[in-house]
Amino acid sequence: MTDISVVIVTWNTKKIACECLESLRQCQDTVSLEVIVVDNASSDGTLEAIAEQYPEVRLIRNQANLGFAGANNIGIRLSSGKYVCLVNSDVITPSGCLDNMYRYMEREPAIGVLGPKMRLANGGVGDSCMRFPTVWNWFGRALALDTIFKRWGLFGGFLMTDFRYDKIQVVDALTGWFWMVRRQALDQAGLLDERFFMYGEDIEWCKRFHEAGWEVVFYPEAEATHYCGASASNAPIRFYVEMQRANMQYVAMYHAWSGRIGFWLASGLHEILRIAAFGLVYFFRPSERASAAYKVRRSVACLRWLVGLRRPYRPRGVSDQQPQCS
């Protein structure tokens, strides 16, 4: 059996996807790897570049954009590794990262999902852990309490702004940029939920691992670099709305009707306050007008969706069915 199967989903990210694959090729790790790339109908030459430059990679060509969950599930079904790594196409994996994570998973059989420390392109540490959403932390986010009181656990909220990313810790959820998943845990928790197109599936999947009795662990002893949002940058407003839709979809799955109302109100308040704040920036800081105008448009689009005036971005071919593990 292969030690690790690495599954990478691509969508119009030719340059960075090739850099991602090159980093895996250059790794000096001792674990055995298979690399599976699932392409979501790219039109920028991503497929051709990977096929030409990385013939050792198993390349799957989707005829439509199936989203993050749908495409990753295709790769998972084809994988044979004892562990499955889902790695974003804009991640650079240094030598030693996979070895380190593999050895730790082997020593800690209670762990179902392990996530490394995220290094940003500027060398900083990225946020890669989340708490499960509650009405309290959603309102805290809307009112920016997690920014104003970012080191207070009471206000650290959904995005865990109080977390220092300097210790190994069991967490509620790991963002989907880089996961190492134990095959045994995967067989119990099931595949990613394809009703989520992009965003939200990470929280929901981690929820199922917890419910199946597996630990979800942040592991800062291994690091990789994440360029953040390469695919989403191709349609930023659409994907922003999709993120909010995914959050509300998760809430509908795991919260009672009273909680859903609270989340809806907090989400609407969040966008209204952003429109007001960036509207002021637009008028009083001319040098920041372009950025402020974009953020106002983004929040207006999301607010329109929340009140039913705008449909979220859902490309053709996206399944609304619950995936079954096979």
C-alpha positions as CSV (number, residue, x, y, z in Angstrom):
1,M,0.0,0.0,0.0
2,T,1.2,3.5,-0.8
3,D,1.9,5.6,2.3
4,I,0.3,8.8,1.2
5,S,-2.1,9.7,-1.6
6,V,-1.9,13.4,-2.4
7,V,-5.1,14.8,-4.1
8,I,-5.0,18.2,-5.7
9,V,-7.9,20.0,-7.3
10,T,-7.2,22.6,-10.0
11,W,-9.3,25.2,-11.7
12,N,-7.5,27.8,-13.9
13,T,-4.3,27.9,-11.8
14,K,-1.7,26.7,-14.3
15,K,1.4,28.5,-12.9
16,I,0.8,27.9,-9.2
17,A,-0.4,24.4,-9.7
18,C,2.8,23.5,-11.5
19,E,4.8,25.1,-8.7
20,C,2.8,23.0,-6.2
21,L,3.6,19.8,-8.2
22,E,7.2,20.8,-8.5
23,S,7.5,21.2,-4.7
24,L,6.2,17.6,-4.3
25,R,8.5,16.3,-6.9
26,Q,11.5,17.9,-5.2
27,C,10.5,16.6,-1.7
28,Q,13.2,14.4,-0.2
29,D,10.6,12.6,2.1
30,T,11.0,8.9,2.7
31,V,7.3,8.1,2.5
32,S,5.9,6.7,-0.7
33,L,3.6,9.0,-2.6
34,E,1.0,8.9,-5.4
35,V,-0.2,12.2,-6.7
36,I,-3.7,12.6,-8.2
37,V,-4.7,15.9,-9.8
38,V,-8.4,16.4,-10.5
39,D,-9.0,19.3,-12.9
40,N,-12.4,21.2,-12.8
41,A,-12.6,22.0,-16.5
42,S,-9.8,24.6,-16.6
43,S,-9.5,26.8,-19.7
44,D,-6.1,28.3,-19.1
45,G,-3.9,25.4,-20.2
46,T,-3.6,23.9,-16.7
47,L,-4.3,20.4,-18.0
48,E,-1.9,20.6,-20.9
49,A,0.9,22.0,-18.7
50,I,0.6,19.3,-16.1
51,A,0.3,16.5,-18.6
52,E,3.5,17.7,-20.3
53,Q,5.6,18.6,-17.3
54,Y,4.4,15.9,-14.8
55,P,3.7,12.7,-16.6
56,E,4.0,10.8,-13.3
57,V,0.9,12.5,-12.0
58,R,-2.5,10.8,-12.4
59,L,-4.6,13.4,-14.1
60,I,-8.4,13.4,-14.1
61,R,-10.2,15.7,-16.4
62,N,-13.7,16.8,-15.4
63,Q,-16.0,18.1,-18.1
64,A,-17.5,20.7,-15.7
65,N,-16.5,22.5,-12.5
66,L,-17.7,20.1,-9.8
67,G,-16.5,22.3,-6.9
68,F,-14.0,21.5,-4.2
69,A,-15.9,18.6,-2.5
70,G,-17.0,16.9,-5.7
71,A,-13.5,17.0,-7.3
72,N,-11.7,15.9,-4.2
73,N,-14.1,13.0,-3.8
74,I,-13.2,11.8,-7.2
75,G,-9.5,11.8,-6.2
76,I,-10.2,10.1,-2.9
77,R,-12.1,7.3,-4.6
78,L,-9.1,6.7,-6.9
79,S,-6.5,6.9,-4.1
80,S,-4.8,3.9,-2.5
81,G,-2.7,5.4,0.3
82,K,-2.9,4.6,4.0
83,Y,-3.3,8.3,4.4
84,V,-4.9,10.8,2.0
85,C,-3.6,14.4,1.8
86,L,-6.0,16.9,0.3
87,V,-3.7,19.8,-0.7
88,N,-4.8,23.0,-2.4
89,S,-3.2,23.8,-5.8
90,D,-1.7,27.0,-4.4
91,V,0.3,25.2,-1.6
92,I,4.1,24.7,-1.7
93,T,5.1,21.6,0.3
94,P,8.7,21.6,1.6
95,S,10.8,18.5,2.2
96,G,10.1,16.9,5.5
97,C,6.6,18.1,5.8
98,L,4.9,14.9,4.7
99,D,7.4,12.7,6.6
100,N,6.8,14.6,9.8
101,M,3.0,14.4,9.5
102,Y,3.1,10.8,8.6
103,R,5.3,9.8,11.6
104,Y,3.1,11.8,14.0
105,M,-0.1,10.1,12.7
106,E,1.6,6.7,13.1
107,R,2.4,7.5,16.7
108,E,-1.1,8.9,17.5
109,P,-3.7,6.5,16.4
110,A,-6.6,8.6,17.8
111,I,-6.1,11.3,15.2
112,G,-8.3,11.2,12.2
113,V,-7.3,14.5,10.5
114,L,-4.0,16.4,10.9
115,G,-3.3,19.9,9.6
116,P,0.2,21.6,9.5
117,K,1.0,25.2,10.2
118,M,0.2,27.6,7.3
119,R,3.0,29.9,6.2
120,L,1.9,32.8,4.0
121,A,4.0,34.1,1.1
122,N,5.3,36.9,3.3
123,G,6.5,34.5,5.9
124,G,3.7,35.2,8.4
125,V,1.4,32.5,9.9
126,G,-2.0,32.0,8.3
127,D,-5.2,31.2,10.1
128,S,-6.0,27.5,9.6
129,C,-8.2,26.5,12.6
130,M,-11.8,27.3,13.3
131,R,-14.4,26.8,16.0
132,F,-17.8,25.4,15.1
133,P,-20.2,28.2,14.4
134,T,-22.5,29.4,17.2
135,V,-24.9,32.4,17.2
136,W,-22.6,34.0,19.8
137,N,-19.4,33.8,17.8
138,W,-21.3,34.8,14.6
139,F,-22.5,38.0,16.2
140,G,-19.0,38.5,17.6
141,R,-17.7,38.3,14.1
142,A,-20.4,40.7,12.8
143,L,-19.5,43.3,15.4
144,A,-15.7,42.8,15.0
145,L,-15.3,41.7,18.6
146,D,-12.9,39.0,17.5
147,T,-10.7,41.8,16.1
148,I,-11.1,44.3,18.9
149,F,-10.5,41.7,21.6
150,K,-8.6,39.2,19.5
151,R,-6.5,37.7,22.4
152,W,-9.6,37.0,24.6
153,G,-10.9,33.5,24.4
154,L,-14.5,34.7,25.0
155,F,-14.3,36.9,21.9
156,G,-11.9,34.9,19.8
157,G,-14.9,33.5,18.0
158,F,-15.4,31.4,14.9
159,L,-12.0,32.4,13.4
160,M,-10.1,31.7,16.6
161,T,-8.3,35.0,16.6
162,D,-7.2,34.2,20.2
163,F,-5.2,31.1,19.0
164,R,-1.5,31.5,18.7
165,Y,-0.7,28.6,16.4
166,D,2.4,27.6,18.4
167,K,1.2,24.3,20.0
168,I,-0.2,21.0,19.0
169,Q,-3.9,21.1,19.8
170,V,-7.2,19.3,19.2
171,V,-9.4,21.8,17.4
172,D,-13.0,21.9,16.2
173,A,-12.1,22.3,12.5
174,L,-9.2,22.7,10.2
175,T,-9.6,24.8,7.0
176,G,-9.4,22.7,3.8
177,W,-6.1,24.1,2.5
178,F,-4.0,21.0,3.6
179,W,-5.4,17.9,5.4
180,M,-3.8,14.6,6.1
181,V,-6.6,12.1,6.7
182,R,-6.3,8.5,8.1
183,R,-7.9,6.0,5.8
184,Q,-9.7,4.2,8.6
185,A,-11.2,7.5,9.8
186,L,-12.2,8.4,6.3
187,D,-14.1,5.1,5.9
188,Q,-16.1,5.9,9.0
189,A,-16.7,9.6,8.5
190,G,-17.4,9.3,4.8
191,L,-16.5,11.5,1.8
192,L,-16.9,15.3,1.6
193,D,-20.4,16.5,1.2
194,E,-20.9,17.5,-2.4
195,R,-23.9,19.7,-1.5
196,F,-21.2,22.2,-0.6
197,F,-19.6,23.7,-3.8
198,M,-16.7,25.6,-2.2
199,Y,-16.3,26.5,1.5
200,G,-18.3,25.1,4.4
201,E,-17.4,21.5,3.5
202,D,-14.3,21.7,5.7
203,I,-16.3,22.5,8.9
204,E,-18.9,19.9,8.1
205,W,-16.4,17.2,7.4
206,C,-14.5,17.9,10.6
207,K,-17.8,17.8,12.4
208,R,-18.4,14.2,11.2
209,F,-14.9,13.1,12.2
210,H,-15.5,14.4,15.7
211,E,-18.9,12.6,15.8
212,A,-17.2,9.4,14.7
213,G,-14.8,9.6,17.6
214,W,-11.7,10.9,15.8
215,E,-9.5,13.8,16.8
216,V,-8.9,16.7,14.5
217,V,-5.5,18.1,15.3
218,F,-3.5,21.2,14.5
219,Y,0.2,20.2,14.1
220,P,2.7,23.2,14.0
221,E,5.7,20.9,13.8
222,A,5.1,20.6,10.1
223,E,4.7,23.7,7.8
224,A,3.8,24.4,4.2
225,T,3.3,27.7,2.3
226,H,-0.1,28.7,1.1
227,Y,-0.6,31.5,-1.5
228,C,-4.3,31.6,-0.5
229,G,-7.3,31.8,-2.8
230,A,-5.8,31.2,-6.2
231,S,-9.0,29.7,-7.6
232,A,-11.4,32.0,-5.8
233,S,-9.5,35.0,-7.2
234,N,-10.9,34.2,-10.6
235,A,-14.3,35.2,-9.5
236,P,-13.9,36.9,-6.1
237,I,-17.5,38.3,-5.5
238,R,-19.1,35.1,-6.7
239,F,-17.0,33.1,-4.3
240,Y,-17.6,35.5,-1.4
241,V,-21.3,34.9,-1.8
242,E,-20.7,31.2,-2.1
243,M,-18.8,31.2,1.2
244,Q,-21.8,32.9,3.0
245,R,-24.2,30.5,1.3
246,A,-22.1,27.5,2.5
247,N,-22.0,28.9,6.0
248,M,-25.8,29.1,6.1
249,Q,-26.1,25.7,4.6
250,Y,-24.0,24.3,7.5
251,V,-26.2,26.1,10.0
252,A,-29.3,24.6,8.4
253,M,-27.8,21.1,8.8
254,Y,-26.7,21.4,12.5
255,H,-28.9,24.1,14.1
256,A,-32.5,24.4,15.1
257,W,-34.8,27.0,13.4
258,S,-34.2,29.6,16.2
259,G,-30.4,29.3,15.6
260,R,-30.9,29.7,11.9
261,I,-32.7,32.9,12.4
262,G,-29.9,34.1,14.7
263,F,-27.3,33.3,12.1
264,W,-29.2,35.0,9.4
265,L,-29.6,38.2,11.4
266,A,-25.9,38.1,12.4
267,S,-24.9,37.6,8.7
268,G,-27.1,40.5,7.6
269,L,-25.7,42.8,10.3
270,H,-22.2,41.8,9.3
271,E,-22.7,42.9,5.7
272,I,-24.6,46.1,6.6
273,L,-21.8,47.2,8.9
274,R,-19.2,46.4,6.2
275,I,-21.1,48.5,3.6
276,A,-21.3,51.4,6.0
277,A,-17.7,51.2,7.1
278,F,-16.2,50.8,3.6
279,G,-18.6,53.5,2.3
280,L,-17.0,55.9,4.7
281,V,-13.5,54.8,3.6
282,Y,-14.6,55.4,0.0
283,F,-15.6,59.0,0.7
284,F,-12.8,60.0,3.2
285,R,-9.8,58.1,1.9
286,P,-9.4,58.7,-1.8
287,S,-6.3,56.6,-2.0
288,E,-8.3,53.5,-0.9
289,R,-11.4,54.1,-3.0
290,A,-10.9,51.2,-5.4
291,S,-10.5,48.6,-2.7
292,A,-13.4,50.1,-0.6
293,A,-15.7,50.2,-3.7
294,Y,-15.0,46.5,-4.4
295,K,-15.7,45.5,-0.7
296,V,-19.0,47.5,-0.8
297,R,-20.0,45.7,-4.0
298,R,-19.1,42.4,-2.4
299,S,-21.2,42.9,0.7
300,V,-24.1,44.3,-1.3
301,A,-24.1,41.1,-3.4
302,C,-24.0,39.0,-0.3
303,L,-26.8,41.0,1.3
304,R,-28.9,40.6,-1.8
305,W,-28.5,36.9,-1.6
306,L,-29.4,36.8,2.1
307,V,-32.7,38.5,1.3
308,G,-33.4,36.3,-1.7
309,L,-32.6,38.7,-4.5
310,R,-29.5,37.0,-5.9
311,R,-28.6,33.4,-6.6
312,P,-25.2,32.1,-5.5
313,Y,-22.6,31.0,-8.0
314,R,-23.4,27.4,-8.9
315,P,-21.7,26.1,-12.1
316,R,-23.4,23.5,-14.2
317,G,-22.6,19.9,-13.2
318,V,-22.5,20.5,-9.5
319,S,-24.2,17.7,-7.7
320,D,-26.8,18.3,-5.0
321,Q,-26.7,14.7,-3.8
322,Q,-25.0,13.4,-0.6
323,P,-21.9,11.4,-1.6
324,Q,-21.6,7.8,-0.6
325,C,-18.2,6.4,0.5
326,S,-17.0,3.6,-1.8
